[in-house]
Amino acid sequence: MNRRSRTWRCALPPLLRYPSADELADKAAALVARHPGDARLRRVGTSRAGAPLWLLSVGHGSRQALVVAGPHANEPVGGATVLRLAERALADPALTEGADATWNLLLCLDPDGLRRNEAWLSGPYTLGHYFRHFFRPGFLEQPEWLPDGADGAALPETRALLGLQDELKPFFQVSLHGVDVGGGFVELTHDLPGLPDRVAGIARRLGVPRELGPYDTLYWPVLGPAVHLIPPPQRGDLAAAITEAAVESTWYHPHRYGTVTAIVEAPMWAVPAVEDGSPPADRDAALRTISRTLRADAGTLELLLARIRPLLAAVPDAARLLAPVGDYLLVCPGLADAWDPDRDIQGRPLPPLTTAHLAALRIAGRRLALRTAGLLHQLVTCAGPVAAGALSELDRLIDLWCADYRDGCGARWVPVPRQVEYQSRVVLAAFDLVAHRAEGARSGERGWCPGTAVPMHRE
């Protein structure tokens, strides 16, 4: 495989906004029509609402790469990224023939959820507009998770992805995610030496901060700045599963095939402080403020929910919006206690924290409150005039908390083309490293450690 990528030109104009589910399918079909010998589009499943799950494949190599876009409904950058990756693979033979690879690009794993976010996909890209139209299903309806194991997978989207993994047995898998507020980071099922440096270079060139201490990786091994190792999956209660992704999931399902899986996160609103690795001036004071704020915000929202709930009997599909509300309010007390330096919590103590960690925790606590407020805002809007008082209160809270992100945290919008360029470059960097490691193993330079995709030097 030639390490030097050829100069390429995108046949599709750069996407200045996030594509909808229908636009993704149309643009993928247009690519196939222009490149019928090298690209194919096939339906690999059907969503709960009957939407097709489309797989765009580029190349004819024997080794399969699988890229999954849209596993979380409110993170649409992945759809634009898979289109960019398809263009790159079609323009640069080093990514296909040169690597003996086929790129399999799942356009959107949760098209039903993506449709629920269409009110904000085209902008305006303001925090208030985003959170007032935010949707993400409850934890048990998110198709990457396997709360009952692979054999007990209930969602058709999950079953389709599991079937695809078992069919392709990919040597490389990517799950594309988007951080609404923060910075970019990567999570891996196997170490990829050299990736942290590549991520640093990409982030620097594009002006995207790396998130050095995401709250959901707080206890995970660090492979390098903004690159974390996903712990082996384990069973746990719902609260632990929501706040720590080290649970059974489609990330680890193809582990048996030696698959290296990467979760690539790209920020929508960037916060420079998440890249500040300096020691905090007063760690405990900052933690007390974060914990106290989360408890206060959650308490306010609990009271609002109690007022609102009797008004929702006639709201269509209210249960679908209440499910994630319940999830968020479930985890708030435990997180506030876990982050409080004055609470004697049984279990793991907090690891050493940098300024970046504290910034990420502050953002995470406020994110839980804003997502909950946004979902409640949609519910009371549907309830009509009887909920006018609650609507006014929610508008006030959303404006206040968004202002804290904007003015207190310095959150600034990252244009969609830059998000896509960052994410696609990180994917290509990881692909390059995995492909070369695999090439070395296949040529006999290295041996494979059984059950993993990490080559081991022969003694």
LUMBARO-224162 format. One record per residue (C-alpha): residue in one letter; x, y, z. Coordinates in Angstrom, 1 decimal. Layout:
N
> a,X,Y,Z
...
***
This chain:
459
> m,0.0,0.0,0.0
> n,1.4,3.4,-1.0
> r,1.6,5.6,2.1
> r,1.5,8.8,0.0
> s,-2.2,9.4,-0.9
> r,-2.7,10.7,-4.4
> t,-4.1,14.1,-5.1
> w,-7.9,13.8,-5.4
> r,-10.9,15.9,-6.2
> c,-14.3,15.4,-4.6
> a,-16.9,14.7,-7.3
> l,-19.7,15.8,-5.0
> p,-19.6,19.4,-3.8
> p,-18.5,19.8,-0.1
> l,-21.5,19.4,2.3
> l,-22.0,22.7,4.1
> r,-24.7,21.2,6.3
> y,-25.6,17.7,7.6
> p,-27.4,15.4,5.2
> s,-30.7,13.9,6.0
> a,-31.3,10.1,5.7
> d,-32.9,10.6,2.3
> e,-30.0,12.8,1.1
> l,-27.5,10.2,2.2
> a,-29.2,7.5,0.1
> d,-29.5,9.8,-2.9
> k,-25.9,10.9,-2.8
> a,-24.7,7.4,-2.4
> a,-26.8,6.3,-5.4
> a,-25.3,9.1,-7.5
> l,-21.8,7.9,-6.6
> v,-22.6,4.4,-7.7
> a,-24.1,5.6,-11.0
> r,-20.8,7.5,-11.7
> h,-18.6,4.5,-10.7
> p,-20.6,1.3,-11.5
> g,-17.5,-0.8,-11.7
> d,-16.1,0.1,-8.3
> a,-19.1,1.0,-6.1
> r,-22.2,-0.9,-5.1
> l,-25.2,0.0,-2.9
> r,-27.3,-2.7,-1.2
> r,-29.9,-2.8,1.4
> v,-28.7,-4.8,4.5
> g,-31.7,-4.3,6.8
> t,-34.7,-2.3,7.8
> s,-35.3,0.0,10.7
> r,-38.2,-0.3,13.2
> a,-40.2,2.3,11.1
> g,-39.5,0.5,7.9
> a,-36.6,2.7,6.6
> p,-33.9,0.9,4.6
> l,-30.4,0.5,6.0
> w,-28.0,1.1,3.0
> l,-24.5,-0.2,2.7
> l,-22.2,1.5,0.1
> s,-19.2,-0.6,-0.8
> v,-16.2,0.6,-2.7
> g,-13.4,-1.6,-4.1
> h,-12.9,-5.3,-4.6
> g,-10.2,-6.2,-2.1
> s,-10.4,-9.4,0.0
> r,-10.0,-7.5,3.3
> q,-13.1,-5.8,4.5
> a,-13.3,-2.4,6.3
> l,-16.6,-1.5,7.9
> v,-17.5,2.1,8.7
> v,-20.8,2.7,10.6
> a,-22.4,6.1,10.5
> g,-25.3,7.4,12.6
> p,-25.3,5.0,15.6
> h,-26.5,8.0,17.7
> a,-29.4,9.9,16.2
> n,-28.1,13.4,17.2
> e,-24.6,12.8,15.8
> p,-25.1,13.3,12.0
> v,-21.5,14.1,11.0
> g,-20.8,10.5,10.3
> g,-23.2,10.5,7.3
> a,-21.3,13.2,5.6
> t,-18.0,11.5,6.6
> v,-18.9,8.2,4.9
> l,-19.6,10.0,1.7
> r,-16.2,11.7,1.9
> l,-14.6,8.4,2.6
> a,-16.3,6.9,-0.4
> e,-15.0,9.7,-2.6
> r,-11.5,9.2,-1.2
> a,-11.5,5.4,-1.8
> l,-12.8,5.9,-5.4
> a,-10.1,8.5,-6.1
> d,-7.1,6.8,-4.5
> p,-6.4,3.1,-5.5
> a,-3.9,2.9,-2.6
> l,-7.0,2.7,-0.3
> t,-8.5,-0.2,-2.2
> e,-6.3,-2.2,-4.6
> g,-3.1,-1.1,-2.9
> a,-4.4,-2.3,0.4
> d,-6.4,-5.3,-0.9
> a,-9.3,-3.7,0.8
> t,-13.0,-3.1,0.3
> w,-14.6,-0.2,2.1
> n,-18.1,-1.0,3.4
> l,-19.9,2.2,4.5
> l,-23.2,1.9,6.4
> l,-24.8,5.2,5.7
> c,-26.9,5.4,8.9
> l,-27.6,2.8,11.5
> d,-30.5,4.7,13.1
> p,-32.4,6.5,10.2
> d,-35.6,6.7,12.4
> g,-33.7,8.7,15.0
> l,-32.0,10.9,12.4
> r,-35.3,11.9,11.0
> r,-36.4,13.1,14.5
> n,-33.4,15.5,14.4
> e,-34.2,17.0,11.0
> a,-35.6,20.2,12.5
> w,-32.0,21.3,13.3
> l,-29.9,19.5,10.7
> s,-29.9,22.4,8.2
> g,-29.3,25.1,10.9
> p,-29.2,27.6,12.1
> y,-26.3,26.1,14.1
> t,-26.9,27.7,17.4
> l,-26.8,25.8,20.7
> g,-30.4,26.8,21.6
> h,-31.8,25.6,18.2
> y,-29.9,22.3,18.5
> f,-31.0,21.5,22.1
> r,-34.6,22.5,21.5
> h,-34.8,20.0,18.6
> f,-32.4,17.4,20.0
> f,-33.4,13.8,20.0
> r,-31.6,10.6,21.0
> p,-33.6,7.5,22.0
> g,-33.4,5.9,25.4
> f,-30.4,3.7,26.1
> l,-32.3,0.5,25.4
> e,-33.2,1.8,21.9
> q,-29.7,2.6,20.8
> p,-28.6,0.0,18.3
> e,-25.0,-0.4,19.2
> w,-25.6,-1.6,22.7
> l,-26.2,-5.3,23.5
> p,-27.8,-5.2,27.0
> d,-28.9,-8.9,26.6
> g,-26.0,-10.0,24.5
> a,-25.8,-10.6,20.8
> d,-28.2,-13.5,20.9
> g,-30.8,-11.4,22.6
> a,-30.6,-8.4,20.3
> a,-34.1,-7.1,19.8
> l,-33.7,-4.1,17.5
> p,-33.7,-4.8,13.8
> e,-31.0,-2.2,13.3
> t,-28.8,-4.1,15.8
> r,-29.5,-7.5,14.2
> a,-28.6,-6.0,10.8
> l,-25.3,-4.7,12.0
> l,-24.4,-8.0,13.8
> g,-25.3,-9.9,10.6
> l,-23.1,-7.6,8.6
> q,-20.2,-8.0,11.0
> d,-20.5,-11.8,10.8
> e,-20.7,-11.7,7.0
> l,-17.8,-9.4,6.4
> k,-15.5,-10.4,9.3
> p,-13.8,-7.0,9.0
> f,-10.2,-6.5,9.8
> f,-11.0,-2.8,10.6
> q,-14.2,-1.3,11.9
> v,-15.1,2.3,12.7
> s,-18.1,3.8,14.5
> l,-18.5,7.4,13.7
> h,-19.7,9.7,16.5
> g,-20.1,13.4,17.2
> v,-19.4,15.3,20.4
> d,-22.0,18.1,20.7
> v,-19.8,20.3,22.9
> g,-16.1,19.6,23.6
> g,-13.3,18.2,21.4
> g,-12.3,15.3,19.3
> f,-11.0,11.9,20.6
> v,-10.7,8.3,19.6
> e,-11.5,5.0,21.5
> l,-9.9,1.7,20.4
> t,-10.4,-1.9,21.1
> h,-6.6,-2.5,20.4
> d,-3.6,-0.2,20.8
> l,-2.5,1.4,17.5
> p,1.0,2.9,18.2
> g,1.4,6.1,16.2
> l,-2.2,7.1,16.2
> p,-2.1,9.7,19.0
> d,0.6,11.6,17.0
> r,-1.4,11.4,13.8
> v,-4.5,12.6,15.6
> a,-2.5,15.5,17.1
> g,-1.3,16.6,13.7
> i,-4.7,16.4,12.1
> a,-6.3,18.3,15.0
> r,-3.6,21.0,14.9
> r,-3.9,21.6,11.1
> l,-7.7,21.9,11.3
> g,-7.9,23.8,14.5
> v,-10.0,21.2,16.3
> p,-9.2,20.7,20.1
> r,-8.5,17.2,21.3
> e,-10.5,16.2,24.3
> l,-7.9,14.8,26.7
> g,-10.3,13.5,29.4
> p,-13.8,12.7,28.2
> y,-16.0,11.9,31.1
> d,-17.1,8.4,29.8
> t,-13.4,7.4,29.5
> l,-12.5,8.6,33.0
> y,-11.4,5.2,34.2
> w,-10.1,3.8,30.9
> p,-6.5,3.2,30.0
> v,-4.9,6.1,28.1
> l,-3.0,5.1,24.9
> g,-1.9,8.7,24.2
> p,-3.4,12.2,24.2
> a,-7.1,11.9,23.2
> v,-6.8,8.2,22.5
> h,-8.3,5.7,24.9
> l,-8.5,1.9,25.2
> i,-12.0,0.5,25.5
> p,-12.1,-2.0,28.4
> p,-13.5,-5.5,27.7
> p,-17.3,-5.6,27.9
> q,-19.0,-6.5,31.1
> r,-22.6,-6.8,32.4
> g,-23.7,-4.0,34.7
> d,-26.8,-2.0,35.7
> l,-28.4,0.5,33.4
> a,-26.9,3.5,35.1
> a,-23.3,2.1,34.7
> a,-24.1,1.2,31.1
> i,-25.3,4.7,30.2
> t,-22.3,6.5,31.8
> e,-19.5,4.0,30.9
> a,-19.6,2.3,27.5
> a,-17.6,-0.7,28.7
> v,-20.6,-2.9,28.1
> e,-21.5,-5.6,25.6
> s,-21.8,-3.8,22.2
> t,-21.3,-4.1,18.5
> w,-17.9,-2.5,19.1
> y,-16.6,-5.8,20.5
> h,-18.8,-8.3,18.7
> p,-16.3,-8.8,15.8
> h,-13.4,-9.1,18.2
> r,-13.5,-12.9,17.5
> y,-12.5,-12.2,13.9
> g,-9.4,-10.1,15.0
> t,-11.2,-6.9,14.2
> v,-9.6,-3.6,15.3
> t,-12.5,-1.2,16.2
> a,-12.1,2.6,16.4
> i,-14.7,5.0,17.7
> v,-14.0,8.4,16.2
> e,-15.6,11.4,17.8
> a,-15.7,14.8,16.1
> p,-16.9,18.0,17.9
> m,-19.8,20.2,16.8
> w,-19.0,23.1,19.2
> a,-15.4,23.2,20.2
> v,-14.1,24.1,23.7
> p,-10.4,24.8,23.9
> a,-10.2,24.0,27.7
> v,-10.7,20.3,27.0
> e,-7.2,20.2,25.6
> d,-5.5,21.8,28.6
> g,-3.4,19.2,30.3
> s,-2.1,21.5,33.1
> p,-2.8,20.8,36.8
> p,-5.9,22.5,38.0
> a,-5.6,25.4,40.3
> d,-8.1,24.0,42.8
> r,-9.3,20.5,41.8
> d,-11.7,20.0,44.8
> a,-13.3,23.4,44.5
> a,-14.0,22.8,40.8
> l,-15.5,19.4,41.5
> r,-17.7,20.7,44.3
> t,-19.1,23.4,41.9
> i,-19.7,20.8,39.1
> s,-21.4,18.3,41.5
> r,-23.5,21.0,43.1
> t,-24.6,22.4,39.8
> l,-25.6,19.0,38.4
> r,-27.6,18.2,41.5
> a,-29.4,21.6,41.3
> d,-30.1,21.3,37.6
> a,-31.4,17.8,38.0
> g,-33.6,18.8,40.9
> t,-35.1,21.7,38.9
> l,-35.8,19.3,36.0
> e,-37.3,16.7,38.3
> l,-39.8,19.2,39.6
> l,-40.6,20.4,36.1
> l,-41.2,16.8,34.9
> a,-43.6,16.3,37.8
> r,-45.6,19.3,36.7
> i,-45.5,18.3,33.1
> r,-46.3,14.6,33.2
> p,-50.1,15.0,33.9
> l,-50.3,17.2,30.8
> l,-48.8,14.6,28.4
> a,-51.6,12.1,28.2
> a,-52.7,13.4,24.8
> v,-49.2,14.0,23.4
> p,-48.5,11.5,20.6
> d,-45.4,9.3,21.2
> a,-44.7,10.9,24.5
> a,-43.1,7.7,25.8
> r,-40.4,7.9,23.1
> l,-39.3,11.3,24.4
> l,-39.7,10.4,28.1
> a,-37.4,7.3,27.8
> p,-34.2,9.3,27.4
> v,-35.4,11.9,30.0
> g,-35.7,9.0,32.4
> d,-32.2,7.8,31.5
> y,-30.6,11.2,32.0
> l,-32.3,11.9,35.3
> l,-31.5,8.4,36.5
> v,-27.7,8.9,36.2
> c,-27.5,12.5,37.5
> p,-27.4,11.7,41.2
> g,-24.8,9.0,40.9
> l,-22.5,11.1,38.8
> a,-22.9,14.1,41.1
> d,-21.9,11.9,44.0
> a,-19.0,10.2,42.1
> w,-17.5,13.7,41.2
> d,-18.0,15.2,44.7
> p,-14.7,15.2,46.7
> d,-16.7,15.4,49.9
> r,-18.7,12.2,49.4
> d,-17.4,8.9,50.6
> i,-18.4,6.8,47.7
> q,-17.7,3.1,47.7
> g,-15.9,2.0,44.6
> r,-13.2,3.6,42.4
> p,-11.7,6.8,43.5
> l,-11.3,9.6,40.9
> p,-8.1,9.3,38.9
> p,-5.6,12.3,38.8
> l,-7.5,15.1,37.0
> t,-6.1,17.8,34.7
> t,-7.8,21.1,33.8
> a,-9.0,19.2,30.7
> h,-10.8,16.6,32.8
> l,-12.5,19.2,34.9
> a,-13.7,21.1,31.7
> a,-15.0,17.8,30.3
> l,-16.9,17.0,33.6
> r,-18.4,20.5,33.6
> i,-19.6,20.1,30.0
> a,-20.9,16.6,30.7
> g,-23.0,17.7,33.6
> r,-24.5,20.6,31.7
> r,-25.1,18.3,28.7
> l,-27.3,16.0,30.8
> a,-29.4,19.0,31.9
> l,-29.7,20.6,28.5
> r,-30.6,17.4,26.7
> t,-33.3,16.7,29.3
> a,-34.6,20.3,29.0
> g,-34.7,20.1,25.2
> l,-36.7,16.9,25.3
> l,-39.1,18.3,27.8
> h,-39.4,21.5,25.7
> q,-40.6,19.3,22.8
> l,-43.1,17.6,25.0
> v,-44.7,20.7,26.4
> t,-44.7,22.3,22.9
> c,-46.9,19.4,21.8
> a,-49.0,19.7,24.9
> g,-50.2,23.2,23.8
> p,-51.5,26.1,25.9
> v,-52.0,24.1,29.0
> a,-48.3,23.8,29.4
> a,-47.4,27.5,28.6
> g,-45.9,28.1,32.0
> a,-43.6,25.1,31.8
> l,-42.6,26.1,28.3
> s,-41.6,29.6,29.4
> e,-39.5,28.1,32.3
> l,-37.8,25.7,29.9
> d,-37.0,28.4,27.5
> r,-35.4,30.4,30.3
> l,-33.3,27.4,31.4
> i,-32.2,26.5,27.9
> d,-31.1,30.0,27.2
> l,-29.3,30.3,30.5
> w,-27.4,27.0,30.2
> c,-26.5,27.6,26.5
> a,-25.1,30.9,27.5
> d,-22.9,29.1,30.0
> y,-21.6,26.9,27.3
> r,-21.0,29.8,24.9
> d,-19.7,32.4,27.4
> g,-18.5,30.4,30.3
> c,-16.9,27.5,28.4
> g,-16.1,29.3,25.2
> a,-18.0,26.9,22.9
> r,-17.7,27.8,19.3
> w,-19.3,26.2,16.2
> v,-17.1,24.0,14.0
> p,-18.3,24.3,10.4
> v,-19.6,21.0,9.0
> p,-16.9,20.7,6.3
> r,-14.2,20.9,9.0
> q,-15.9,18.3,11.2
> v,-16.0,16.0,8.2
> e,-12.4,16.6,7.2
> y,-11.2,16.0,10.8
> q,-13.2,12.8,11.1
> s,-12.3,11.4,7.7
> r,-8.6,12.1,8.2
> v,-8.6,10.3,11.6
> v,-10.3,7.3,10.0
> l,-7.8,7.2,7.2
> a,-4.9,7.5,9.6
> a,-6.2,4.5,11.7
> f,-6.9,2.5,8.5
> d,-3.4,3.1,7.3
> l,-1.9,1.9,10.6
> v,-4.2,-1.2,10.8
> a,-3.6,-2.1,7.2
> h,0.2,-2.0,7.5
> r,0.2,-4.0,10.7
> a,-2.0,-6.6,8.9
> e,0.3,-6.6,5.8
> g,3.3,-7.2,8.0
> a,1.6,-10.1,9.7
> r,0.4,-11.6,6.4
> s,4.0,-11.4,4.9
> g,5.4,-13.2,7.9
> e,7.2,-10.2,9.4
> r,5.1,-10.5,12.5
> g,2.8,-13.1,14.1
> w,-0.8,-12.5,15.2
> c,-1.7,-12.8,18.8
> p,-4.6,-15.3,18.7
> g,-8.0,-13.7,19.2
> t,-6.8,-10.2,18.6
> a,-5.8,-8.0,15.7
> v,-2.6,-6.8,17.4
> p,0.6,-8.3,15.8
> m,3.2,-9.6,18.2
> h,7.0,-9.6,17.5
> r,8.3,-13.1,17.3
> e,10.9,-13.8,20.0
***
